């Protein structure tokens, strides 16, 4: 019998309303966990490329 897979992803398998979220420091809007950010959710700061670019431009 094969071993069970390791613990599920941080937000995977949850309803969208139950997934973790953060507030974007540039636009101030909340954004939720996405599969794309699965491996580096702790280091995600901005909701989009546009906000990341705006943060770099103002720095």
N, C-alpha and C positions, 0 to 999 in steps of 0.2 A: 504494500500500500504506500503510495507516494506521500511524502511529508507535506504538511500544509504550508502554503505560501507564508512568507513573513507578513508582519503587520501591514494592514492596508495603508495607502497613502494618507497624508494628513487631512485632505479634504475630500478625497475620492470616496465614492459610495455614500455620501451624505446628500441630503436635500440641499439645494442652493441656499435656502434660508438658514441652514445649520452650519454652513461652511465658515471658516474664519475670515475676518475682514480687517482692513486697515484703512487709515485716512491718508490720502495723498497730501504731502506737505506743500505742494505747489498750488493745486486747485482747491484743496480742502474737501473734496468729495470722497465718499467711501468707495472702496473697491474690494471685491471678494477674491478668494483663492481660486486659481485656475489651474487646470492640468498642466499647462505650459510652465507654470512656476513651481511644479511639484518638488523638484530637487533643491531649489534655492529660495523657498518662501521666506525664510528668515532674513535674507539679504534684499528682498524686493522692497523698494521705497516708494516708487512712483507708479501711478495707475496706467501710464501710457508712455510711448516714445516721445510724444509731444511735451509732456510734463518733464520728462528727464532732460530733454534738450533745453527747455526753458530754465531749468535749475542750473544747468551748466552755463548758459548764457548770462545769467544774473550773478554768477559767482566770480 
